[in-house]
Amino acid sequence: MRSDITVLPRRILARQLFDGTGAEPATDQIVTLHGDVIHDVAPFRAGQSLAELAEYDIVTPGLIDIQINGANDVQFNADPSLSALRQIASGAAQGGTAWILPTFVTAHGQAYVAAIDAVTEAIAVDVPGILGLHLEGPFLSPHRPGIHDATAIRALDRADLSVLTQTREFPLLLTLAPECTSPAHIAELTAAGVTVFAGHSAAGFDEMRLAKAAGLRGATHLFNAMSQMTGREPGVVGAVLGLPGLYAGLIADGHHVHWNNVQLAVRTMPHHLCLVTDAMCTLAGTLSQFELNTETIALEDGRLTNVDGTLAGAHIAMDESLRNMMDKGLVSPAQAVKCATKNPADALNMSHRLGQIKTGFTPRLSVFAKDWTSLAVV
């Protein structure tokens, strides 16, 4: 992996171009970038000069990670600031991620307001790679806290709704437990443009069905910290796999989800599955352990856990996530790219400008070597 974001070239020659739709790659394509849009995509002609072209083996739409807690030795909860966002985005870019939703997890009271303010400032000054914000909690189930601070989990109230439903110029993703709030609150959030996901939830199928009718859009880290599917109760997992139109983030690191369950999700919801890293500050950093709430989180054999062995986020980049999906034979390269580009763009209602290499779309691309190792974000 190569660090940092390169200067945007005017014309790119893609030996293989994956457009994000799941279609097989086109070969030898020139992507022309003009101003703040993709101006044109056209075949390379024999005899055409290579002098003004930046050539790459593999080019995809900019990868989108809708759940990343930290990178580059910075944890967003510990430092919800503009400088922290710059470092996290830069660390994520080393693994090919072009756009992130920095994720602020459960904290006491309205501590999440600091995260909203930091992202608002980052968007205003155009920090590369900051797309929006993911608030994971504190409106979760006390029965499914995972590594979150259980003492800070609480119900959504009117004061929270007042803050969360304010008009913003960026996507806001909110993870909550549907059974711990009301469909009316979910409808109010959705009407204000908030993307609501279920997570850290013990909800039953009927509660999920009602939440979906109110506007619930998907689920956070599918299979983890949620009610599982049984013969008589589908739970959150069964609802996500069974109710049409729901999206889901999934961590493809081999630690969070069994590969057979990953395969089930891919087959069941190919147009709605979104690869996420759930990465922590160790990604692209030097730390091998850090403090989270009052616990020490240690990195060993690619796993981040507390002293009891509870998983605490992940240590994986997006390019590795893509390779894992391909190497396990779960998806074609084109399908894997779709799970990291168009699908998350669709989930955030951003598919009018992100997630595809297409005329008029935002000119921010991820480029790779032949083995799918990230080279840069351009």
C-alpha positions as CSV (number, residue, x, y, z in Angstrom):
1,M,0.0,0.0,0.0
2,R,1.2,3.5,-0.8
3,S,0.3,6.4,1.5
4,D,-1.5,9.6,0.8
5,I,-3.7,10.8,-2.0
6,T,-2.1,11.6,-5.3
7,V,-2.6,14.7,-7.4
8,L,-5.5,14.3,-9.7
9,P,-4.3,13.6,-13.3
10,R,-6.3,14.9,-16.2
11,R,-6.5,11.6,-18.1
12,I,-6.2,8.0,-16.8
13,L,-5.6,4.9,-18.8
14,A,-7.2,1.9,-17.1
15,R,-6.0,-1.4,-18.4
16,Q,-9.0,-2.9,-16.6
17,L,-11.9,-0.6,-15.7
18,F,-14.5,-1.7,-13.3
19,D,-17.4,0.8,-13.5
20,G,-19.1,-0.2,-10.1
21,T,-22.2,-1.7,-11.6
22,G,-21.1,-5.3,-11.3
23,A,-20.4,-5.6,-15.0
24,E,-17.3,-7.3,-16.2
25,P,-14.3,-4.9,-16.6
26,A,-13.7,-3.0,-19.8
27,T,-10.1,-3.1,-21.1
28,D,-7.9,-0.2,-22.1
29,Q,-10.2,2.7,-21.3
30,I,-9.3,6.4,-20.9
31,V,-11.1,8.3,-18.2
32,T,-11.0,12.0,-18.7
33,L,-11.4,14.2,-15.6
34,H,-12.3,17.8,-16.0
35,G,-13.0,20.0,-13.0
36,D,-15.2,18.3,-10.5
37,V,-16.7,15.7,-12.8
38,I,-15.8,12.7,-14.9
39,H,-15.9,14.3,-18.3
40,D,-15.6,11.2,-20.5
41,V,-14.9,7.4,-20.6
42,A,-13.7,6.1,-24.0
43,P,-11.6,3.3,-25.4
44,F,-7.9,3.7,-25.9
45,R,-7.1,3.7,-29.6
46,A,-4.1,1.8,-31.1
47,G,-1.3,4.2,-31.8
48,Q,-2.6,6.8,-29.4
49,S,0.1,8.6,-27.4
50,L,0.7,7.5,-23.8
51,A,2.6,10.7,-23.0
52,E,-0.2,12.5,-21.2
53,L,-1.8,9.4,-19.6
54,A,-1.5,8.1,-16.0
55,E,-1.6,4.3,-16.6
56,Y,-2.9,1.8,-14.0
57,D,-3.6,-1.9,-14.2
58,I,-7.0,-1.7,-12.4
59,V,-9.2,1.4,-11.9
60,T,-12.5,1.4,-9.9
61,P,-14.9,4.1,-8.6
62,G,-13.6,5.5,-5.3
63,L,-14.2,2.9,-2.6
64,I,-16.7,3.9,0.1
65,D,-16.3,2.8,3.7
66,I,-19.4,3.6,5.7
67,Q,-18.0,2.4,9.0
68,I,-14.5,3.2,10.1
69,N,-13.7,4.2,13.7
70,G,-10.1,5.3,13.2
71,A,-6.8,4.8,11.4
72,N,-3.3,6.2,11.4
73,D,-3.0,5.9,15.2
74,V,-6.1,8.1,15.7
75,Q,-9.4,7.0,17.2
76,F,-12.3,9.3,16.3
77,N,-14.0,8.9,19.6
78,A,-10.8,9.9,21.4
79,D,-10.3,12.9,19.2
80,P,-13.3,14.1,17.3
81,S,-11.5,17.0,15.5
82,L,-10.6,18.3,12.1
83,S,-7.0,17.2,12.4
84,A,-8.1,13.7,13.4
85,L,-10.4,13.4,10.4
86,R,-7.5,14.3,8.1
87,Q,-5.3,11.6,9.6
88,I,-8.1,8.9,9.5
89,A,-9.0,9.7,5.9
90,S,-5.3,9.6,4.9
91,G,-4.8,6.2,6.7
92,A,-7.9,4.8,5.0
93,A,-6.7,6.0,1.6
94,Q,-3.6,3.8,2.0
95,G,-6.0,0.8,1.5
96,G,-7.8,2.3,-1.4
97,T,-10.7,4.0,0.4
98,A,-11.7,7.2,-1.3
99,W,-14.6,8.1,0.9
100,I,-15.3,7.5,4.5
101,L,-18.0,7.9,7.1
102,P,-15.9,8.4,10.2
103,T,-17.7,6.5,12.9
104,F,-18.4,7.9,16.4
105,V,-19.5,5.1,18.7
106,T,-21.5,5.1,22.0
107,A,-20.5,7.8,24.5
108,H,-22.3,9.5,27.3
109,G,-25.0,12.2,26.8
110,Q,-24.7,14.1,23.6
111,A,-21.0,13.7,23.2
112,Y,-21.8,12.8,19.6
113,V,-22.3,16.5,18.9
114,A,-18.6,17.0,18.8
115,A,-18.4,14.5,16.0
116,I,-21.1,16.3,14.1
117,D,-19.2,19.6,14.5
118,A,-15.9,18.1,13.4
119,V,-17.4,16.5,10.2
120,T,-19.3,19.8,9.5
121,E,-16.0,21.6,9.6
122,A,-14.2,19.0,7.5
123,I,-16.9,19.2,4.8
124,A,-16.7,23.0,4.8
125,V,-13.0,23.0,4.2
126,D,-13.2,20.1,1.8
127,V,-11.0,17.6,3.6
128,P,-10.2,14.9,1.0
129,G,-12.2,11.7,1.7
130,I,-14.7,12.9,4.3
131,L,-18.1,12.1,2.9
132,G,-20.3,12.3,6.0
133,L,-20.7,10.8,9.5
134,H,-21.8,7.5,11.1
135,L,-23.1,7.6,14.6
136,E,-23.1,4.1,16.0
137,G,-25.1,4.6,19.2
138,P,-25.7,5.5,22.0
139,F,-29.3,4.4,21.2
140,L,-28.6,0.7,21.3
141,S,-29.8,-2.4,23.1
142,P,-28.4,-2.9,26.6
143,H,-28.6,-6.6,25.8
144,R,-26.3,-6.3,22.7
145,P,-23.6,-3.8,23.7
146,G,-20.6,-5.6,22.2
147,I,-17.5,-3.6,23.0
148,H,-19.6,-0.4,23.4
149,D,-19.7,1.4,26.8
150,A,-22.8,-0.2,28.3
151,T,-23.1,2.6,30.9
152,A,-23.6,5.1,28.1
153,I,-26.3,3.2,26.2
154,R,-29.7,5.0,26.4
155,A,-32.9,5.7,24.7
156,L,-33.4,8.3,22.0
157,D,-35.2,11.3,23.3
158,R,-36.7,14.6,22.0
159,A,-33.5,16.5,22.6
160,D,-31.6,14.0,20.4
161,L,-34.2,14.3,17.7
162,S,-33.8,18.0,17.7
163,V,-30.1,17.7,17.0
164,L,-30.1,14.8,14.6
165,T,-32.9,16.1,12.3
166,Q,-31.2,19.4,11.6
167,T,-30.5,20.1,7.9
168,R,-26.9,19.1,6.9
169,E,-24.9,19.2,3.7
170,F,-23.6,15.6,4.2
171,P,-25.1,12.1,4.7
172,L,-25.7,11.1,8.3
173,L,-25.9,7.4,9.1
174,L,-27.4,6.5,12.5
175,T,-27.2,3.0,14.0
176,L,-29.8,2.3,16.6
177,A,-31.7,-0.6,18.1
178,P,-35.2,-0.5,16.6
179,E,-36.8,-2.2,19.6
180,C,-35.5,0.6,21.9
181,T,-37.1,3.4,20.0
182,S,-40.4,3.9,18.2
183,P,-41.3,3.7,14.5
184,A,-42.5,7.3,14.7
185,H,-39.0,8.4,15.7
186,I,-37.5,6.4,12.9
187,A,-39.9,8.0,10.5
188,E,-39.0,11.5,11.8
189,L,-35.3,10.8,11.3
190,T,-35.8,9.4,7.8
191,A,-37.9,12.4,6.8
192,A,-35.1,14.6,7.9
193,G,-32.7,12.7,5.6
194,V,-31.0,10.6,8.2
195,T,-30.1,7.0,7.0
196,V,-31.2,4.7,9.8
197,F,-29.6,1.3,10.3
198,A,-30.3,-1.4,12.9
199,G,-27.4,-2.5,15.0
200,H,-26.5,-3.8,18.5
201,S,-30.1,-4.9,18.5
202,A,-32.1,-7.8,20.0
203,A,-35.1,-6.9,17.8
204,G,-37.5,-9.6,16.6
205,F,-38.7,-9.9,13.0
206,D,-41.9,-8.0,13.6
207,E,-40.1,-5.1,15.2
208,M,-37.7,-5.0,12.2
209,R,-40.7,-5.1,9.8
210,L,-42.3,-2.1,11.5
211,A,-39.0,-0.3,11.6
212,K,-38.5,-0.9,7.8
213,A,-42.0,0.4,7.1
214,A,-41.1,3.6,9.1
215,G,-37.9,4.1,7.0
216,L,-35.2,1.8,8.4
217,R,-32.6,1.5,5.6
218,G,-30.4,-1.4,6.7
219,A,-28.2,-2.9,9.3
220,T,-24.7,-2.4,10.7
221,H,-22.1,-5.2,10.7
222,L,-24.4,-7.9,9.6
223,F,-24.4,-11.1,11.9
224,N,-22.5,-9.2,14.7
225,A,-24.1,-7.9,17.8
226,M,-27.7,-8.7,16.7
227,S,-30.4,-11.3,17.2
228,Q,-29.7,-14.3,15.0
229,M,-32.0,-16.3,12.8
230,T,-33.7,-19.3,14.3
231,G,-36.5,-21.7,13.2
232,R,-39.4,-19.6,14.7
233,E,-37.8,-16.2,15.0
234,P,-35.8,-14.7,12.1
235,G,-34.4,-11.9,14.3
236,V,-32.4,-9.0,12.8
237,V,-30.3,-11.3,10.6
238,G,-33.3,-13.0,9.1
239,A,-35.1,-9.7,8.6
240,V,-32.2,-8.2,6.8
241,L,-31.8,-11.3,4.6
242,G,-35.5,-11.7,4.1
243,L,-37.1,-8.3,3.8
244,P,-36.5,-6.8,0.3
245,G,-34.6,-3.6,-0.1
246,L,-32.6,-3.5,3.2
247,Y,-28.8,-2.8,3.0
248,A,-26.2,-4.2,5.3
249,G,-22.6,-3.5,6.1
250,L,-20.4,-6.6,6.5
251,I,-16.8,-7.0,7.8
252,A,-14.9,-9.5,5.6
253,D,-11.9,-10.1,7.8
254,G,-12.4,-13.7,8.5
255,H,-12.8,-13.0,12.2
256,H,-16.2,-11.3,12.5
257,V,-18.3,-13.5,10.2
258,H,-17.9,-17.1,9.1
259,W,-17.2,-17.3,5.3
260,N,-20.2,-19.5,4.8
261,N,-22.4,-16.7,6.2
262,V,-20.6,-14.2,4.0
263,Q,-21.5,-16.3,1.1
264,L,-25.1,-16.5,2.2
265,A,-25.3,-12.7,2.4
266,V,-23.7,-12.3,-1.0
267,R,-26.2,-14.7,-2.6
268,T,-29.2,-13.2,-0.8
269,M,-28.5,-9.5,-1.2
270,P,-25.9,-8.9,-3.9
271,H,-27.2,-5.4,-4.7
272,H,-27.5,-4.4,-1.1
273,L,-24.4,-5.7,0.7
274,C,-21.7,-3.1,1.6
275,L,-18.2,-4.0,2.5
276,V,-17.0,-2.1,5.6
277,T,-13.8,-2.2,7.5
278,D,-15.0,-1.2,11.0
279,A,-11.3,-0.3,11.4
280,M,-9.7,1.1,14.5
281,C,-6.7,3.4,15.0
282,T,-4.3,0.5,14.4
283,L,-5.1,0.6,10.6
284,A,-2.1,2.1,8.7
285,G,-0.6,3.0,12.1
286,T,2.1,2.0,14.5
287,L,0.0,1.1,17.6
288,S,-0.5,-2.6,18.6
289,Q,-2.8,-1.7,21.5
290,F,-4.9,1.2,22.7
291,E,-7.4,2.2,25.3
292,L,-11.1,2.2,24.5
293,N,-13.4,3.4,27.3
294,T,-11.7,1.8,30.3
295,E,-10.5,-1.3,28.4
296,T,-7.2,-2.2,26.8
297,I,-7.6,-3.3,23.2
298,A,-4.8,-5.4,21.8
299,L,-3.9,-6.4,18.2
300,E,-2.8,-10.1,17.8
301,D,-2.9,-12.2,14.6
302,G,-5.1,-9.7,12.9
303,R,-7.7,-9.5,15.6
304,L,-8.5,-6.6,17.9
305,T,-9.9,-7.8,21.3
306,N,-10.2,-6.8,24.9
307,V,-8.8,-9.0,27.7
308,D,-11.9,-11.2,27.6
309,G,-11.6,-11.9,23.9
310,T,-14.5,-9.7,22.8
311,L,-13.9,-8.3,19.3
312,A,-13.3,-4.6,19.3
313,G,-13.6,-3.3,15.7
314,A,-11.3,-4.6,13.0
315,H,-7.8,-4.3,11.6
316,I,-8.4,-4.5,7.9
317,A,-8.2,-2.1,4.9
318,M,-10.7,-2.1,2.0
319,D,-8.2,-3.5,-0.5
320,E,-7.7,-6.5,1.8
321,S,-11.5,-6.9,2.1
322,L,-11.8,-7.0,-1.6
323,R,-9.0,-9.6,-1.9
324,N,-10.6,-11.7,0.8
325,M,-14.0,-11.8,-1.0
326,M,-12.2,-12.8,-4.3
327,D,-9.7,-15.2,-2.8
328,K,-12.5,-17.1,-1.0
329,G,-14.3,-17.5,-4.4
330,L,-17.4,-15.8,-3.0
331,V,-17.8,-13.1,-5.7
332,S,-16.2,-12.1,-9.0
333,P,-13.9,-9.0,-8.9
334,A,-16.7,-7.0,-10.5
335,Q,-19.2,-8.0,-7.8
336,A,-16.7,-7.3,-5.0
337,V,-16.1,-3.8,-6.4
338,K,-19.9,-3.2,-6.5
339,C,-20.1,-4.1,-2.8
340,A,-17.5,-1.4,-2.0
341,T,-18.8,1.3,-4.4
342,K,-22.3,1.4,-5.9
343,N,-24.0,-0.5,-3.1
344,P,-22.9,1.9,-0.3
345,A,-23.6,4.9,-2.5
346,D,-27.1,3.5,-3.1
347,A,-27.5,2.9,0.7
348,L,-26.7,6.6,1.4
349,N,-28.8,7.9,-1.5
350,M,-25.6,9.2,-3.1
351,S,-25.8,7.1,-6.3
352,H,-26.4,10.2,-8.4
353,R,-22.7,11.1,-8.1
354,L,-20.8,8.4,-6.4
355,G,-20.2,4.7,-6.8
356,Q,-19.7,4.5,-10.6
357,I,-17.3,5.6,-13.2
358,K,-19.7,7.5,-15.4
359,T,-19.9,10.8,-17.1
360,G,-20.9,13.5,-14.7
361,F,-19.9,11.6,-11.6
362,T,-17.4,12.8,-9.0
363,P,-13.8,12.2,-10.2
364,R,-12.4,10.3,-7.3
365,L,-11.1,6.9,-8.2
366,S,-9.3,4.0,-6.6
367,V,-6.4,2.4,-8.5
368,F,-4.7,-1.0,-7.9
369,A,-1.9,-3.2,-9.0
370,K,-2.8,-6.5,-10.8
371,D,-3.0,-8.3,-7.4
372,W,-5.6,-5.8,-6.1
373,T,-3.1,-4.1,-3.8
374,S,-4.0,-0.5,-3.5
375,L,-1.7,2.0,-5.2
376,A,-3.5,5.3,-4.6
377,V,-6.7,7.3,-4.5
378,V,-6.7,9.8,-7.4
